[in-house]
Amino acid sequence: MTGKHRNWHKAWRRDGALLVHDSGLAVEYDDDLGWSATDDTAEAWAAFERARGVPLHDLAARMQRLCREAAEWNERNPI
């Protein structure tokens, strides 16, 4: 049996130094912070998720999951 995120890796692509998710969220690597979302795309992503009906209290967990996915995708797809 597979979960609802079974094809998560297909939603990511590289755009220069950024990793971009199909949802529009772009993340970048920082030596101090690790993987984190860019400010401009985080706001647009949050508005998109809220418009889809995602409760405000779920946004942080979704953002953390996407950052973990970005880190794993980057390990699987090195430059």
N, CA, C and O atoms as a MOPAC input file, in Angstrom:
PM7 MOZYME 1SCF
protein

 N      0.83700 1    -1.17300 1     0.00000 1
 C      0.00000 1     0.00000 1     0.00000 1
 C      0.89000 1     1.24800 1     0.00000 1
 O      1.95100 1     1.27300 1     0.62300 1
 N      0.43900 1     2.25700 1    -0.70000 1
 C      1.21500 1     3.49400 1    -0.76900 1
 C      0.41900 1     4.63500 1    -0.15800 1
 O     -0.81000 1     4.60500 1    -0.10100 1
 N      1.15000 1     5.63600 1     0.29500 1
 C      0.51500 1     6.79800 1     0.90900 1
 C      0.17500 1     7.86400 1    -0.11700 1
 O      0.47200 1     7.71800 1    -1.30300 1
 N     -0.44200 1     8.92600 1     0.34400 1
 C     -0.85400 1     9.98600 1    -0.56700 1
 C      0.31700 1    10.80200 1    -1.11100 1
 O      0.15100 1    11.56800 1    -2.05900 1
 N      1.48700 1    10.64300 1    -0.52300 1
 C      2.66500 1    11.38900 1    -0.98700 1
 C      3.63800 1    10.49800 1    -1.75200 1
 O      4.83400 1    10.78800 1    -1.78400 1
 N      3.15600 1     9.42300 1    -2.36700 1
 C      4.05800 1     8.44200 1    -2.96300 1
 C      4.86600 1     8.96500 1    -4.14300 1
 O      5.96500 1     8.46600 1    -4.38600 1
 N      4.37500 1     9.93600 1    -4.87400 1
 C      5.12500 1    10.50200 1    -5.99700 1
 C      5.64000 1    11.90400 1    -5.69500 1
 O      5.73400 1    12.74600 1    -6.58700 1
 N      5.97000 1    12.14500 1    -4.44000 1
 C      6.38900 1    13.47600 1    -3.99700 1
 C      7.59100 1    13.98800 1    -4.77900 1
 O      7.70800 1    15.19000 1    -5.01800 1
 N      8.48200 1    13.09200 1    -5.17700 1
 C      9.72000 1    13.49400 1    -5.84400 1
 C      9.48000 1    14.09500 1    -7.22600 1
 O     10.33200 1    14.82600 1    -7.73100 1
 N      8.34900 1    13.80500 1    -7.84100 1
 C      8.05100 1    14.34000 1    -9.16800 1
 C      7.65100 1    15.80600 1    -9.12900 1
 O      7.62100 1    16.46600 1   -10.16800 1
 N      7.34600 1    16.32000 1    -7.95900 1
 C      6.88400 1    17.70400 1    -7.82200 1
 C      8.03100 1    18.70700 1    -7.68200 1
 O      7.78600 1    19.91300 1    -7.64900 1
 N      9.28200 1    18.23000 1    -7.59900 1
 C     10.42100 1    19.11700 1    -7.37200 1
 C     11.25200 1    19.28200 1    -8.63100 1
 O     11.34000 1    18.36900 1    -9.45200 1
 N     11.86300 1    20.45900 1    -8.78100 1
 C     12.81100 1    20.71600 1    -9.86700 1
 C     13.83800 1    21.73400 1    -9.37200 1
 O     13.59900 1    22.45400 1    -8.40200 1
 N     14.94900 1    21.78100 1   -10.03400 1
 C     16.01600 1    22.71900 1    -9.66700 1
 C     15.93800 1    23.93900 1   -10.57000 1
 O     15.75500 1    23.81200 1   -11.78100 1
 N     16.07700 1    25.11700 1    -9.98300 1
 C     16.11100 1    26.37400 1   -10.72700 1
 C     17.29000 1    27.17200 1   -10.18900 1
 O     17.13100 1    27.99100 1    -9.28400 1
 N     18.45100 1    26.93700 1   -10.73800 1
 C     19.67300 1    27.56600 1   -10.23300 1
 C     20.00000 1    27.00900 1    -8.85700 1
 O     20.13900 1    25.79800 1    -8.69100 1
 N     20.12300 1    27.88400 1    -7.87700 1
 C     20.43600 1    27.45900 1    -6.50800 1
 C     19.17800 1    27.08600 1    -5.73000 1
 O     19.26500 1    26.57900 1    -4.61100 1
 N     18.01800 1    27.33200 1    -6.31500 1
 C     16.75000 1    27.06400 1    -5.63200 1
 C     16.18400 1    25.70900 1    -6.03900 1
 O     16.42200 1    25.23000 1    -7.14800 1
 N     15.43700 1    25.10500 1    -5.13500 1
 C     14.60900 1    23.95200 1    -5.45900 1
 C     13.17300 1    24.45600 1    -5.43400 1
 O     12.74900 1    25.09100 1    -4.46800 1
 N     12.43100 1    24.17400 1    -6.49000 1
 C     11.08200 1    24.71300 1    -6.63800 1
 C     10.08200 1    23.56700 1    -6.66900 1
 O     10.25300 1    22.59700 1    -7.40800 1
 N      9.04600 1    23.68700 1    -5.86700 1
 C      7.96500 1    22.70000 1    -5.79400 1
 C      6.85700 1    23.12400 1    -6.75300 1
 O      6.72200 1    24.30800 1    -7.06300 1
 N      6.06900 1    22.16400 1    -7.22000 1
 C      4.95900 1    22.47200 1    -8.12100 1
 C      3.96600 1    23.45600 1    -7.51000 1
 O      3.26500 1    24.15400 1    -8.24300 1
 N      3.89500 1    23.52100 1    -6.19900 1
 C      2.98900 1    24.45100 1    -5.52800 1
 C      3.46500 1    25.89500 1    -5.63300 1
 O      2.72800 1    26.81600 1    -5.28100 1
 N      4.69000 1    26.10200 1    -6.11500 1
 C      5.24900 1    27.44500 1    -6.23400 1
 C      6.23100 1    27.78900 1    -5.13400 1
 O      6.89900 1    28.82000 1    -5.20600 1
 N      6.33300 1    26.95400 1    -4.12700 1
 C      7.26600 1    27.20900 1    -3.03500 1
 C      8.69800 1    26.95200 1    -3.50600 1
 O      8.99000 1    25.90200 1    -4.07700 1
 N      9.57800 1    27.90700 1    -3.26500 1
 C     10.99600 1    27.75900 1    -3.59400 1
 C     11.78500 1    27.72300 1    -2.29100 1
 O     11.53800 1    28.51900 1    -1.38600 1
 N     12.72800 1    26.80500 1    -2.20200 1
 C     13.55500 1    26.69800 1    -1.00600 1
 C     15.02400 1    26.82200 1    -1.40100 1
 O     15.42000 1    26.48400 1    -2.51600 1
 N     15.80400 1    27.30900 1    -0.46700 1
 C     17.23500 1    27.47900 1    -0.68400 1
 C     17.98300 1    26.95300 1     0.52600 1
 O     17.42400 1    26.85600 1     1.61900 1
 N     19.25600 1    26.61300 1     0.32700 1
 C     20.05700 1    26.08100 1     1.42000 1
 C     20.89200 1    27.19000 1     2.03500 1
 O     21.51200 1    27.98700 1     1.33200 1
 N     20.89600 1    27.22400 1     3.35000 1
 C     21.69300 1    28.18200 1     4.11200 1
 C     22.52800 1    27.37400 1     5.10200 1
 O     22.01200 1    26.45900 1     5.74400 1
 N     23.80200 1    27.70100 1     5.23000 1
 C     24.67800 1    26.94300 1     6.13100 1
 C     24.20800 1    26.95700 1     7.57600 1
 O     24.40700 1    25.98000 1     8.29800 1
 N     23.59000 1    28.04100 1     8.00900 1
 C     23.11600 1    28.14600 1     9.38600 1
 C     21.72900 1    27.55700 1     9.58800 1
 O     21.46800 1    26.91000 1    10.60300 1
 N     20.83800 1    27.77600 1     8.62900 1
 C     19.44300 1    27.37900 1     8.78800 1
 C     19.08900 1    26.05100 1     8.13600 1
 O     18.08300 1    25.43800 1     8.49400 1
 N     19.89100 1    25.60400 1     7.19600 1
 C     19.52600 1    24.42100 1     6.41600 1
 C     18.59800 1    24.84300 1     5.28500 1
 O     18.73000 1    25.94500 1     4.75300 1
 N     17.67800 1    23.99200 1     4.92100 1
 C     16.72600 1    24.30500 1     3.85800 1
 C     15.62100 1    25.18900 1     4.40800 1
 O     15.01100 1    24.86900 1     5.42800 1
 N     15.36500 1    26.30000 1     3.73300 1
 C     14.29100 1    27.20100 1     4.16100 1
 C     13.65800 1    27.83600 1     2.92800 1
 O     14.29300 1    27.98100 1     1.88300 1
 N     12.40600 1    28.20600 1     3.07700 1
 C     11.66000 1    28.80500 1     1.97600 1
 C     12.08200 1    30.25500 1     1.77900 1
 O     12.44500 1    30.94700 1     2.73000 1
 N     12.02900 1    30.69500 1     0.54100 1
 C     12.30100 1    32.10700 1     0.26500 1
 C     11.08300 1    32.91700 1     0.69400 1
 O      9.95100 1    32.44000 1     0.60900 1
 N     11.31900 1    34.13100 1     1.15100 1
 C     10.23200 1    34.95800 1     1.69300 1
 C      9.11100 1    35.20600 1     0.68700 1
 O      7.93400 1    35.07400 1     1.02100 1
 N      9.47500 1    35.56500 1    -0.54100 1
 C      8.43900 1    35.90300 1    -1.51600 1
 C      7.58400 1    34.69300 1    -1.89600 1
 O      6.37200 1    34.83100 1    -2.06100 1
 N      8.18500 1    33.52000 1    -2.03600 1
 C      7.38900 1    32.35300 1    -2.41300 1
 C      6.63300 1    31.77400 1    -1.22800 1
 O      5.58600 1    31.15400 1    -1.40900 1
 N      7.14700 1    31.96700 1    -0.01100 1
 C      6.45000 1    31.45400 1     1.17300 1
 C      5.11400 1    32.16200 1     1.35500 1
 O      4.11500 1    31.52900 1     1.69600 1
 N      5.09300 1    33.45700 1     1.13100 1
 C      3.84100 1    34.20200 1     1.26000 1
 C      2.83600 1    33.78300 1     0.20200 1
 O      1.65900 1    33.59100 1     0.50600 1
 N      3.29200 1    33.63700 1    -1.04600 1
 C      2.39900 1    33.22000 1    -2.12800 1
 C      1.90700 1    31.79800 1    -1.89400 1
 O      0.73700 1    31.49600 1    -2.12900 1
 N      2.79600 1    30.92400 1    -1.43100 1
 C      2.42500 1    29.54000 1    -1.14300 1
 C      1.37600 1    29.48000 1    -0.03200 1
 O      0.40400 1    28.73300 1    -0.14200 1
 N      1.56200 1    30.25500 1     1.02900 1
 C      0.60700 1    30.26700 1     2.13600 1
 C     -0.76400 1    30.75300 1     1.66300 1
 O     -1.78800 1    30.20000 1     2.06300 1
 N     -0.78900 1    31.77500 1     0.82200 1
 C     -2.06300 1    32.27200 1     0.29300 1
 C     -2.73400 1    31.20800 1    -0.57100 1
 O     -3.95000 1    31.02800 1    -0.50400 1
 N     -1.95200 1    30.50700 1    -1.37600 1
 C     -2.47600 1    29.42800 1    -2.22000 1
 C     -3.06700 1    28.30600 1    -1.36400 1
 O     -4.16300 1    27.81700 1    -1.63900 1
 N     -2.34200 1    27.90900 1    -0.34000 1
 C     -2.82200 1    26.84000 1     0.54200 1
 C     -4.07800 1    27.26600 1     1.29600 1
 O     -5.00800 1    26.47200 1     1.43500 1
 N     -4.11900 1    28.49800 1     1.78200 1
 C     -5.30800 1    28.99400 1     2.49300 1
 C     -6.51100 1    29.02600 1     1.55700 1
 O     -7.62600 1    28.71300 1     1.97300 1
 N     -6.29300 1    29.40400 1     0.29000 1
 C     -7.39000 1    29.44100 1    -0.68300 1
 C     -7.92700 1    28.03500 1    -0.96000 1
 O     -9.09400 1    27.87000 1    -1.31800 1
 N     -7.07500 1    27.02900 1    -0.79400 1
 C     -7.49700 1    25.63900 1    -0.98000 1
 C     -8.24200 1    25.10900 1     0.24200 1
 O     -8.76900 1    23.99700 1     0.21300 1
 N     -8.28800 1    25.89700 1     1.31000 1
 C     -9.01500 1    25.49400 1     2.50100 1
 C     -8.16500 1    24.88800 1     3.59300 1
 O     -8.69500 1    24.32100 1     4.54800 1
 N     -6.85100 1    24.99700 1     3.46900 1
 C     -5.95500 1    24.46900 1     4.49800 1
 C     -6.03000 1    25.38400 1     5.71900 1
 O     -5.86300 1    26.59700 1     5.59100 1
 N     -6.27600 1    24.82000 1     6.89300 1
 C     -6.33900 1    25.65100 1     8.10900 1
 C     -4.98300 1    26.28700 1     8.41200 1
 O     -3.93000 1    25.71800 1     8.12500 1
 N     -5.03800 1    27.45400 1     8.98700 1
 C     -3.82400 1    28.19600 1     9.31400 1
 C     -2.88000 1    27.37200 1    10.19200 1
 O     -1.66400 1    27.43100 1    10.00900 1
 N     -3.41800 1    26.61400 1    11.13100 1
 C     -2.56700 1    25.86000 1    12.04900 1
 C     -1.84900 1    24.68900 1    11.36000 1
 O     -0.93100 1    24.12200 1    11.95100 1
 N     -2.22800 1    24.31200 1    10.15000 1
 C     -1.56500 1    23.22400 1     9.42200 1
 C     -0.43900 1    23.70400 1     8.51500 1
 O      0.34100 1    22.88800 1     8.02400 1
 N     -0.33900 1    25.00000 1     8.28500 1
 C      0.65500 1    25.51500 1     7.34600 1
 C      2.08900 1    25.22900 1     7.78100 1
 O      2.92500 1    24.87300 1     6.95000 1
 N      2.38100 1    25.37900 1     9.05400 1
 C      3.75800 1    25.16000 1     9.52800 1
 C      4.18800 1    23.71600 1     9.29900 1
 O      5.31100 1    23.47200 1     8.85800 1
 N      3.32500 1    22.76900 1     9.58700 1
 C      3.66600 1    21.35800 1     9.38500 1
 C      3.86200 1    21.05200 1     7.90700 1
 O      4.75700 1    20.28800 1     7.54700 1
 N      3.04400 1    21.63500 1     7.05600 1
 C      3.19200 1    21.41900 1     5.61200 1
 C      4.50500 1    22.01700 1     5.11000 1
 O      5.18900 1    21.42200 1     4.27700 1
 N      4.84800 1    23.18800 1     5.61700 1
 C      6.10100 1    23.82900 1     5.21600 1
 C      7.29100 1    22.97500 1     5.65400 1
 O      8.23900 1    22.80500 1     4.88800 1
 N      7.25600 1    22.44000 1     6.86200 1
 C      8.33700 1    21.58000 1     7.34700 1
 C      8.46300 1    20.32100 1     6.48700 1
 O      9.57300 1    19.89100 1     6.17300 1
 N      7.33000 1    19.73400 1     6.11000 1
 C      7.36300 1    18.53500 1     5.27400 1
 C      7.98900 1    18.84900 1     3.92400 1
 O      8.79300 1    18.06800 1     3.41500 1
 N      7.62800 1    19.98700 1     3.34100 1
 C      8.19000 1    20.35500 1     2.04900 1
 C      9.69100 1    20.62800 1     2.14100 1
 O     10.43500 1    20.29000 1     1.22000 1
 N     10.13900 1    21.22600 1     3.22400 1
 C     11.57900 1    21.44900 1     3.39900 1
 C     12.32300 1    20.12800 1     3.56800 1
 O     13.43000 1    19.97300 1     3.05200 1
 N     11.72700 1    19.17200 1     4.28600 1
 C     12.33800 1    17.83700 1     4.40300 1
 C     12.38100 1    17.14000 1     3.04700 1
 O     13.37300 1    16.49400 1     2.70700 1
 N     11.31000 1    17.27000 1     2.27600 1
 C     11.28200 1    16.69400 1     0.93700 1
 C     12.37400 1    17.30700 1     0.06700 1
 O     13.05600 1    16.59400 1    -0.66900 1
 N     12.54100 1    18.62200 1     0.14700 1
 C     13.56300 1    19.30000 1    -0.64700 1
 C     14.94500 1    18.77100 1    -0.31000 1
 O     15.75900 1    18.54500 1    -1.20500 1
 N     15.21600 1    18.57200 1     0.96700 1
 C     16.52000 1    18.05200 1     1.38200 1
 C     16.73100 1    16.64800 1     0.82300 1
 O     17.80900 1    16.33500 1     0.31900 1
 N     15.71600 1    15.80900 1     0.90900 1
 C     15.84700 1    14.44400 1     0.39000 1
 C     15.96400 1    14.44700 1    -1.13000 1
 O     16.76300 1    13.69200 1    -1.68500 1
 N     15.18800 1    15.27800 1    -1.80800 1
 C     15.26400 1    15.36300 1    -3.26300 1
 C     16.65700 1    15.81900 1    -3.69700 1
 O     17.20200 1    15.31400 1    -4.67900 1
 N     17.22500 1    16.76500 1    -2.97200 1
 C     18.56000 1    17.25700 1    -3.30200 1
 C     19.61200 1    16.16400 1    -3.14300 1
 O     20.54700 1    16.08500 1    -3.93900 1
 N     19.46700 1    15.32100 1    -2.12000 1
 C     20.40100 1    14.20600 1    -1.94500 1
 C     20.29400 1    13.19800 1    -3.08100 1
 O     21.29900 1    12.64200 1    -3.52300 1
 N     19.08200 1    12.96700 1    -3.54800 1
 C     18.85400 1    11.99800 1    -4.63600 1
 C     19.23900 1    12.54700 1    -6.00000 1
 O     19.53100 1    11.77900 1    -6.91600 1
 N     19.24400 1    13.87900 1    -6.14600 1
 C     19.48900 1    14.52400 1    -7.42700 1
 C     20.59300 1    15.56700 1    -7.28500 1
 O     20.32000 1    16.76300 1    -7.37900 1
 N     21.81600 1    15.14100 1    -7.06300 1
 C     22.90400 1    16.12100 1    -6.88600 1
 C     23.17100 1    16.88300 1    -8.18600 1
 O     22.80900 1    16.43700 1    -9.27500 1
 N     23.79600 1    18.01200 1    -8.04400 1
 C     24.10000 1    18.85600 1    -9.20900 1
 C     25.09400 1    18.16400 1   -10.10400 1
 O     25.47900 1    18.71100 1   -11.13800 1

